[in-house]
Amino acid sequence: MAEDITGRKRRSGGRDGNARRSSGFHLDQMPWRIPRNPDRPTEPIGPEGVAAIHRGAMRILSEIGIVFLNDEALDLFRQAGCRVQDQTVRMDEDFVMEMVRRAPASFTITPRNPERQVTIGDGHMVFLNVSSPPNAWDIVRGKRSGDFATYREFIMLSQAFNCIHMLGGYPVEPVDIHPSVRHLDCLYEKLTLTDKVAHAYSLGRERVEDVMEMVRIAGGLTHAEFDASPRMFTNINSVSPLKHDFPMIDGALRMARRGQPVIVTPFTLAGAMAPVTMAGAVALSIAEGLAAIALLQYAAPGCPVGIGTFTSNVDMRSGAPAFGTPEYMRATQITGQLARFYGLPLRSSGVCTANIPDGQSMWETSNSLWAAVQSGTNMVYHAAGWLEGGLIASPEKFVMDCEVLQMIQRYFEPATFATAPDDIAFDAVKEVGPGGHYFGCAHTQARYTSAFYSPIASDWRNFEAWAQDGAIETPERAHRIYRGIVDTFEAPPMDPAIREELQDFVARRKAEGGAPTDF
């Protein structure tokens, strides 16, 4: 029996024998895997409803149009025969659907460690860390502005947990690093402290080009090898309603032309930046997403793309965003139906509005995550660590969310719904007979170490045992796991020559001034 960071005795059967590779203490977690969702998606609306939302999105694109604050994009739309007036682009359904059909239904991204390769689409479901909050919170230090040290801690957590398959944006914004060079420091840490797929913020030429070059160097790739297949990705957001800004479109075009995936995720809040009805909000989101995807497919036919949903509602009493709501769940499920209609991979999120890792945070995030499962989502952003509508990242919440992610992965495993004769267990039923128990029978003894999910942060003891052991509540248990990972973290190996080349590139780009800013 092994002892984990919470002090409890643990079973070791069926767990990850390589847990110490990224963490000096024993994190008794599930092995690395890319889960596949075996369930039929939940479909709240019928084919006529899907067709109605599609028609609404096409009318928005054709009759109202989308503003693109990017001259190159406007020129490309003109070349494609779209109607461009000032910065507003109107496009017909035939053009949009022709462009959408160019996009692959799935694609594979290979980071510097090929064993961490992920597939987006084709029934796969990958989870990403929290991205972009300006603040952090933990039970010792409370709420504070993001800094580089805290950023590094979240990167370590993202590497240590096998249920985190890719790294999104900065888990917390390190405001103590100047914006002109922040991407250089952050990506250096991301590429050296982890060996998983990395993300680039699509914020103009310098940042995107720098990150692509750093990913190329970290992978030991030639330029031709980097361009030949996906090695990283970006996510762009529209400026709802009905607008795409300059830097995100600029970065997306640069990524697409080098064969690197772009996820297009409109941020539509029903009642504020979108119609108050969920069908109207989804139609607007689809229109904004497809407009950018059409542009990318025209500029780089066949480039890997995905469509994202971030459609939720606001609290109509305060105007604040609300997440994990029934409306959010339905919008995610319905967008899944539209993504399948278009043959595009789907991105959604694990989000909540709660301010600390309490009960509200977990029921809202669980609602979001199960909506992702039900919708057939392929990529789940912010799957671990998100609080306060995206304004706070919490390491305790990160650990608690990873518990849920592991449960989802276990839920997907064929063993949980197998029906072979040995699973029906007739001989075991006969052996035990009436009034007996199954603890000691041969069928149980052969399977008990891996028969059921084994938690990392949950405490399944009764009240008396839990109280006698200190009555430690979930956030404190999660805090101990977080500190155990960070305090003993061991980075994955990297060739010293590649590390030196990365260091030299960062130093040179800093000397050149990095990326321009408004400061």
Secondary structure, DSSP 8 states (H G I E B T S, - for coil): -EE-TTS-EE--TTS-TTGGGTBSS----------B--S----SS-HHHHHHHHHHHHHIIIII-EEE--HHHHHHHHHTT-EEETTEEE--HHHHHHHHHHS-S-EEE--SSGGG-EEESTTB-EEEE----SEEEETTTEEEE--HHHHHHHHHHHHH-TT--B--S-SS--TTS-TTTHHHHHHHHHHHH--SB-B----SHHHHHHHHHHHHHHTT--HHHHHHS---BEEE---SSSEE-HHHHHHHHHHHHTT--EEE----EETTTB-SSHHHHHHHHHHHHHHHHHHHHHHSTT--EEEE---EEE-TTT--EE-S-HHHHHHHHHHHHHHHHHT--EEEE-----SSSSHHHHHHHHHHHHHHHHHT-SEEEEEESEEGGGTEE-HHHHHHHHHHHHHHHHHHSGGGG--SHHHHTHHHHHHH-TT--SSSSHHHHTTTTTSS---SS---S-HHHHHHTT---HHHHHHHHHHHHHHTB------HHHHHHHHHHHHHHHHTT-S----
